[in-house]
Every structure is written in C-alpha cells, then in structure tokens.
Amino acid sequence: MAKVLIAGYYGFGNLGDDLLLKAIVQEIRQADPEGEITALSARPAETGRGFGVRAICRTDPLGLLRELRRCGLLLFGGGTLLQDATSHRSLGYYLSLLSLARRMGKPVMLYAQGIGPLLHPSDQRRVARALEQVQTITLRDRDSDALLRKMGVKKPALVTADPVLGLGKRDGERDSRRIGWVLCGGGCGERVLTVLEGTMTELSRRGFVSVLLPFYPRQDSRAAERLSCWGQVIPAGQVEQEIGRCDLVVSMRLHGLILGAAQGSRVLSLSRDPKAEGFLRDMGLPAGLAPEEMTAGSLADAVLGLAKRAEEERLSAAQKALEENRRQLTLLLRQQQ
C-alpha cells in the first residue's frame, strides 16, 4: 500500500486549491485504491473530513518530519507553489520540504505544477538546484516549462494540463440567461466595483441573472457584499455546482476560468495575469479584459459578445494530457510496492 504525502496551499478556504486537491486525490485513488493519502493543511480536521484523507498541520515541524519519514512519495499537488511573488517565506517553505525529502531519500513528484514568477535571480538558482533532485516533473503549461529551461534546469519535464480540467461536466440543465461572476478581492478597487455594478445592472435590464461565486471568501467577501444587490451571493460550498448551471462565467481568477471551461460554460476573463493568459491561449479563448479601463456598457457588450466556450479539440487534448500525470504517478507508486 502506497503512502503519499501531498503538499499544497490547502485549508485556507480557497476553492481553486480545494479543487486541485479533489482532482489529485481522485487520480491517486484510481492509481492505487488502497493507498494512504496525507495532505498538509492549515485546517487539517476540515481537510480530512472534506476529502476523505489523513491531514496534518502544515506548520507542525515534528508532524512534518514524522510524515516525511512515513511516506513513500512526496507530491507537490498542483497550483503555483514555487514562486516568490507571494513572499520569500512561502518559497522557502516549499524548498525546505524538497530539501528534507531529498535528505531522507524520498522520491518527489511535481504534479502539474505552475512555476513562477521567480523575480529574484537567487530564487531562480535555488529552485533550479532543487528541481534537479526530484524524480518526476509534470507542468500545467508551456510557460512554466519555458521558465525552467531559461533557468537552466536540465531535468526533463512533461507539459500536461491543470488537474481541475479533469473534474468533468456537471449533470443537469444549464441556464442560458445565468451569468456567474468569480471575483478577486485584490482586483476590486472602487473603480472596478463601480463598473461591475453598472454592468450587472445593464445585464439585468437585458434579461440576464447574475450570481456571485466567491472562490476565496476571505479575500472576496467585501466585493461580493458590495455587489449583492445586483447578484445573489452563492455559499462557498455550492460554488462548484453552481458554475455548471451558468451558461456564462466571467472570472478574475484562473480556476474560475478552468472550471467554467471544463464544465462547458462560455467564459470570459477579467484578468491579464500571465497564468490566466496562458490558459486562454491554450484553449483558444479571447484575451483577458481590464474592467478598470472600460465603461459598464462596453463591459456588458463584451460579456455577451466575447465570451465563448473552449475550443473542443483543445479542451479534449488538454484533458487527454492529464493521463500522463496519472501514468507518471502510477510508475512512482509501483516503485513503493
């Protein structure tokens, strides 16, 4: 029976990261139904109940050492963990896990990771050295692969896709007049909120219903509350299901776009973040918009005129590429047996 320890940004109430854990746990269960899965989490009891795994506190040093000794594989579970835009402390945390695993002789897999940004040359060198020691690297996008090569990483890496694309479409009817809004509190200044208020008002006048889909309530609740007169705020536990009801998803967050595309919704990005732009290019979707540069009327027109579904061939190819994640994972798990 394999023992897998998953590292990621879990237990912070961010639906994007929770979706990643859900998808990865499903893949591990398919590869080894009897395997034991442990996740590092900020709220281990909540994560354990929600995903049916063992979970330990990510900041408990003795617990971390104990689990690293017990596990047969350390898996970096999706997302963008190796970056220094958030803080040097965050990057240092994940690099320390890689270092400990190496010292203990534990195999490591980077599972459909995004890499970067790495703004400081010293951080690029630290990451490059660490990655030369891991057993398997799969990446979610070509931009991450290009960054690794630019950094001089010689370790082979396979470009696959974001695991959330594998969660599949929701059963049930889609409402052609329903628009889901995935906000990002950090991107909702006064100017943006004013434009969004006017846009939702105009869309309501045209017969469309808006719903607000908070992926990260801790950051997004203020913006959602401000807009709640123009759109119903969906409880966090219902957001994933609700996206499947929306024919159109307008998102400031990457995983809002990914989940919307996977569910077959028309999607439109209100972000010019490089990670989101790379996904849009891969799926044949229009580039992101900057709402602060638009009027309510022009944004309403763009929502109805520009949003589209991911190109079926590209979406299918990305979902098929996820099989390589499973294949590489299965190979590592078999080595434990």
C-alpha positions as CSV (number, residue, x, y, z in Angstrom):
1,M,0.0,0.0,0.0
2,A,1.5,3.3,-1.1
3,K,1.7,6.3,1.3
4,V,1.5,9.6,-0.5
5,L,2.1,13.0,1.3
6,I,0.6,15.9,-0.7
7,A,1.9,19.4,-0.2
8,G,-0.1,22.4,-1.4
9,Y,-1.9,25.5,-0.3
10,Y,-4.7,23.6,1.3
11,G,-7.0,24.5,4.2
12,F,-7.1,28.3,3.6
13,G,-10.6,28.3,2.2
14,N,-9.6,28.9,-1.5
15,L,-11.8,26.9,-3.8
16,G,-9.2,26.8,-6.5
17,D,-6.8,25.0,-4.3
18,D,-9.5,22.7,-2.9
19,L,-10.5,21.8,-6.5
20,L,-6.9,20.8,-7.1
21,L,-6.8,18.6,-4.1
22,K,-10.1,17.0,-5.1
23,A,-8.8,16.2,-8.6
24,I,-5.4,14.9,-7.3
25,V,-7.0,12.7,-4.7
26,Q,-9.2,11.2,-7.4
27,E,-6.2,10.4,-9.5
28,I,-4.3,8.8,-6.6
29,R,-7.4,6.7,-5.8
30,Q,-7.6,5.5,-9.4
31,A,-3.9,4.6,-9.4
32,D,-3.9,2.9,-6.0
33,P,-7.4,2.4,-4.4
34,E,-5.8,1.1,-1.2
35,G,-3.2,3.8,-0.9
36,E,-2.9,6.1,2.1
37,I,-3.1,9.8,1.4
38,T,-2.0,12.5,3.8
39,A,-2.3,16.2,3.0
40,L,-0.6,19.2,4.6
41,S,-3.2,21.7,5.5
42,A,-3.8,24.9,7.5
43,R,-7.0,23.3,8.8
44,P,-6.3,19.6,8.9
45,A,-9.5,18.4,10.5
46,E,-11.6,20.2,7.9
47,T,-9.4,19.0,5.0
48,G,-9.5,15.4,6.3
49,R,-13.3,15.4,6.5
50,G,-13.8,17.2,3.3
51,F,-11.6,15.0,1.1
52,G,-11.5,11.7,3.0
53,V,-7.7,11.8,3.6
54,R,-5.4,12.0,6.6
55,A,-4.3,15.6,7.1
56,I,-1.7,17.2,9.4
57,C,-0.9,20.8,10.2
58,R,1.4,22.3,7.6
59,T,3.3,24.3,10.2
60,D,3.9,21.5,12.7
61,P,7.6,20.7,12.3
62,L,7.6,17.4,14.2
63,G,4.4,16.3,12.4
64,L,6.1,17.1,9.1
65,L,9.2,15.2,9.9
66,R,7.1,12.2,11.0
67,E,5.0,12.2,7.9
68,L,8.0,12.6,5.6
69,R,9.6,9.5,7.3
70,R,6.3,7.5,6.9
71,C,5.5,8.4,3.3
72,G,6.8,6.7,0.2
73,L,6.2,9.7,-2.1
74,L,6.1,13.5,-1.6
75,L,3.8,15.0,-4.2
76,F,3.6,18.8,-4.9
77,G,-0.1,19.0,-5.7
78,G,-0.8,21.4,-8.5
79,G,-1.1,25.2,-8.3
80,T,1.9,27.5,-8.3
81,L,3.9,26.7,-5.2
82,L,7.4,27.6,-6.4
83,Q,7.2,31.3,-6.8
84,D,8.4,34.4,-5.0
85,A,5.7,36.9,-5.8
86,T,3.7,36.0,-2.6
87,S,6.7,36.0,-0.3
88,H,10.2,34.6,0.1
89,R,8.8,32.8,3.2
90,S,6.3,30.8,1.1
91,L,9.0,29.8,-1.4
92,G,11.4,28.9,1.5
93,Y,8.7,26.7,3.0
94,Y,8.3,24.5,-0.1
95,L,12.0,24.4,-0.9
96,S,12.6,23.2,2.7
97,L,10.2,20.3,2.1
98,L,12.1,19.4,-1.1
99,S,15.4,19.5,0.9
100,L,14.1,17.4,3.7
101,A,12.7,14.8,1.3
102,R,16.0,14.6,-0.5
103,R,17.9,14.1,2.7
104,M,15.5,11.3,3.7
105,G,15.8,9.6,0.3
106,K,12.1,10.1,-0.5
107,P,11.0,10.4,-4.1
108,V,9.3,13.7,-5.1
109,M,6.8,14.4,-7.9
110,L,5.8,17.9,-9.0
111,Y,2.3,17.2,-10.2
112,A,1.0,19.5,-12.9
113,Q,2.8,22.5,-11.3
114,G,2.9,26.0,-12.5
115,I,6.3,27.6,-12.0
116,G,6.9,31.3,-11.2
117,P,7.0,34.1,-11.2
118,L,10.5,33.9,-9.8
119,L,11.5,37.6,-9.7
120,H,14.9,37.3,-7.9
121,P,17.9,35.6,-9.6
122,S,18.9,34.0,-6.3
123,D,15.4,32.4,-6.1
124,Q,15.7,31.1,-9.6
125,R,19.0,29.4,-8.7
126,R,17.6,27.9,-5.5
127,V,14.6,26.4,-7.4
128,A,16.8,25.2,-10.3
129,R,19.1,23.3,-7.9
130,A,16.2,21.8,-6.0
131,L,14.4,20.6,-9.1
132,E,17.4,18.8,-10.4
133,Q,17.0,16.4,-7.4
134,V,13.3,15.5,-7.9
135,Q,12.2,12.3,-9.6
136,T,9.4,13.4,-11.8
137,I,8.2,16.8,-13.0
138,T,4.9,17.4,-14.8
139,L,3.8,21.0,-15.6
140,R,0.4,22.5,-16.3
141,D,1.5,24.9,-19.0
142,R,4.2,25.7,-21.6
143,D,5.2,29.0,-20.0
144,S,6.3,27.1,-16.9
145,D,8.4,24.8,-19.0
146,A,10.0,27.7,-20.8
147,L,10.9,29.3,-17.5
148,L,12.6,26.2,-16.3
149,R,14.7,26.0,-19.4
150,K,15.6,29.7,-19.1
151,M,16.7,29.0,-15.6
152,G,19.0,26.2,-16.8
153,V,17.0,23.2,-15.4
154,K,18.2,20.1,-17.3
155,K,15.7,17.8,-15.6
156,P,13.2,16.6,-18.2
157,A,9.6,17.9,-17.6
158,L,6.4,16.9,-19.2
159,V,3.8,19.6,-20.0
160,T,0.3,18.2,-19.2
161,A,-2.6,20.4,-18.0
162,D,-4.3,21.7,-14.9
163,P,-5.9,18.8,-12.9
164,V,-9.1,20.8,-12.5
165,L,-9.8,20.2,-16.2
166,G,-10.3,16.6,-15.3
167,L,-13.2,17.1,-13.0
168,G,-15.7,16.8,-15.8
169,K,-19.0,18.4,-16.7
170,R,-21.9,18.7,-14.2
171,D,-25.1,16.8,-14.9
172,G,-28.2,18.8,-15.3
173,E,-29.5,21.7,-17.3
174,R,-27.7,24.9,-18.0
175,D,-29.5,28.3,-17.7
176,S,-28.7,30.3,-20.9
177,R,-29.6,33.6,-19.0
178,R,-27.4,32.9,-15.9
179,I,-24.0,34.6,-15.6
180,G,-21.6,33.6,-12.8
181,W,-19.1,36.1,-11.6
182,V,-15.8,34.9,-10.0
183,L,-14.3,38.0,-8.3
184,C,-10.9,38.6,-6.9
185,G,-11.0,40.9,-3.9
186,G,-7.5,42.2,-4.6
187,G,-8.5,43.3,-8.0
188,C,-11.8,45.0,-7.0
189,G,-10.9,48.6,-6.3
190,E,-13.6,51.4,-6.2
191,R,-13.3,52.0,-10.0
192,V,-13.8,48.3,-10.8
193,L,-16.7,47.8,-8.4
194,T,-18.5,50.8,-9.9
195,V,-18.1,49.3,-13.4
196,L,-19.3,45.9,-12.2
197,E,-22.3,47.4,-10.5
198,G,-23.3,49.2,-13.8
199,T,-22.6,46.1,-15.9
200,M,-24.8,43.8,-13.7
201,T,-27.5,46.5,-13.8
202,E,-27.3,46.7,-17.6
203,L,-27.3,42.9,-18.0
204,S,-30.3,42.6,-15.7
205,R,-32.1,45.1,-17.9
206,R,-31.4,42.8,-20.8
207,G,-32.9,39.8,-19.0
208,F,-29.8,38.1,-17.6
209,V,-29.4,36.9,-14.0
210,S,-26.1,37.4,-12.2
211,V,-24.7,35.2,-9.4
212,L,-21.6,35.9,-7.4
213,L,-19.2,33.0,-6.9
214,P,-16.7,33.6,-4.1
215,F,-13.7,31.3,-4.7
216,Y,-11.8,32.8,-1.7
217,P,-14.3,34.3,0.7
218,R,-11.6,35.7,3.0
219,Q,-10.5,38.0,0.1
220,D,-13.6,38.3,-1.9
221,S,-16.4,38.8,0.6
222,R,-16.2,42.5,0.7
223,A,-16.6,42.8,-3.0
224,A,-19.3,40.2,-3.1
225,E,-21.2,42.1,-0.4
226,R,-20.9,45.3,-2.3
227,L,-22.4,43.7,-5.4
228,S,-25.0,41.6,-3.6
229,C,-27.8,44.0,-4.6
230,W,-27.2,43.1,-8.3
231,G,-26.4,39.4,-7.9
232,Q,-27.1,36.6,-5.5
233,V,-24.0,35.5,-3.4
234,I,-23.7,31.7,-3.7
235,P,-22.5,30.0,-0.5
236,A,-18.9,28.7,-0.8
237,G,-20.0,25.0,-0.6
238,Q,-22.3,25.4,-3.6
239,V,-20.0,27.3,-6.0
240,E,-18.6,24.3,-7.9
241,Q,-22.1,23.0,-8.6
242,E,-23.4,26.5,-9.5
243,I,-20.8,27.1,-12.2
244,G,-22.3,24.2,-14.1
245,R,-25.6,25.9,-14.1
246,C,-24.2,29.1,-15.6
247,D,-24.0,29.3,-19.4
248,L,-21.5,32.1,-19.0
249,V,-18.7,32.5,-16.4
250,V,-16.9,35.8,-16.0
251,S,-13.8,35.3,-13.9
252,M,-10.9,37.3,-12.3
253,R,-9.4,34.0,-11.1
254,L,-7.6,31.3,-13.1
255,H,-9.5,28.4,-11.6
256,G,-12.8,30.1,-12.3
257,L,-11.9,30.1,-16.0
258,I,-10.6,26.5,-15.8
259,L,-13.6,25.1,-14.0
260,G,-16.0,27.1,-16.3
261,A,-14.3,25.7,-19.4
262,A,-14.3,22.2,-18.0
263,Q,-18.0,22.4,-17.3
264,G,-18.7,23.6,-20.8
265,S,-19.7,27.2,-19.9
266,R,-18.8,30.2,-22.0
267,V,-16.0,32.0,-20.2
268,L,-14.5,35.5,-20.3
269,S,-11.5,36.6,-18.3
270,L,-11.3,39.9,-16.4
271,S,-7.6,39.4,-15.6
272,R,-4.4,39.9,-17.5
273,D,-2.5,37.7,-15.2
274,P,0.1,35.7,-17.2
275,K,-1.2,32.4,-15.8
276,A,-4.7,33.2,-17.0
277,E,-3.5,34.5,-20.4
278,G,-1.5,31.3,-21.0
279,F,-4.6,29.2,-20.3
280,L,-6.8,31.3,-22.5
281,R,-4.3,31.0,-25.4
282,D,-4.2,27.2,-24.9
283,M,-8.0,26.9,-25.0
284,G,-8.5,29.3,-28.0
285,L,-10.3,31.8,-25.8
286,P,-10.2,35.6,-26.0
287,A,-7.6,37.5,-24.1
288,G,-8.5,38.9,-20.7
289,L,-10.1,42.4,-20.3
290,A,-9.2,45.1,-17.8
291,P,-12.5,46.3,-16.3
292,E,-11.0,49.4,-14.9
293,E,-10.4,50.6,-18.4
294,M,-14.0,50.0,-19.5
295,T,-17.4,51.5,-19.0
296,A,-20.4,49.5,-17.7
297,G,-22.0,49.5,-21.2
298,S,-18.8,48.3,-23.0
299,L,-18.2,45.6,-20.5
300,A,-21.8,44.4,-20.7
301,D,-21.4,44.2,-24.5
302,A,-18.1,42.4,-24.1
303,V,-19.6,39.8,-21.7
304,L,-22.4,39.0,-24.2
305,G,-20.3,39.3,-27.3
306,L,-16.8,37.9,-26.5
307,A,-17.4,35.1,-24.0
308,K,-17.1,31.7,-25.7
309,R,-16.6,28.0,-24.9
310,A,-13.1,26.5,-25.0
311,E,-12.4,25.0,-28.4
312,E,-13.5,21.4,-28.2
313,E,-10.3,19.9,-29.7
314,R,-8.0,21.9,-27.4
315,L,-10.0,21.1,-24.4
316,S,-10.1,17.4,-25.2
317,A,-6.3,17.4,-25.9
318,A,-5.7,19.1,-22.5
319,Q,-7.9,16.6,-20.7
320,K,-6.1,13.7,-22.5
321,A,-2.8,15.1,-21.5
322,L,-3.9,14.7,-17.9
323,E,-3.5,10.9,-18.4
324,E,0.3,11.5,-18.4
325,N,0.1,12.8,-14.8
326,R,-1.6,9.6,-13.8
327,R,0.9,7.4,-15.7
328,Q,3.9,9.1,-14.1
329,L,2.2,8.9,-10.7
330,T,1.4,5.2,-11.2
331,L,5.0,4.4,-12.0
332,L,6.2,6.1,-8.8
333,L,3.6,4.3,-6.7
334,R,4.5,0.9,-8.1
335,Q,8.1,1.5,-7.1
336,Q,7.0,1.7,-3.5
337,Q,5.3,-1.8,-3.6
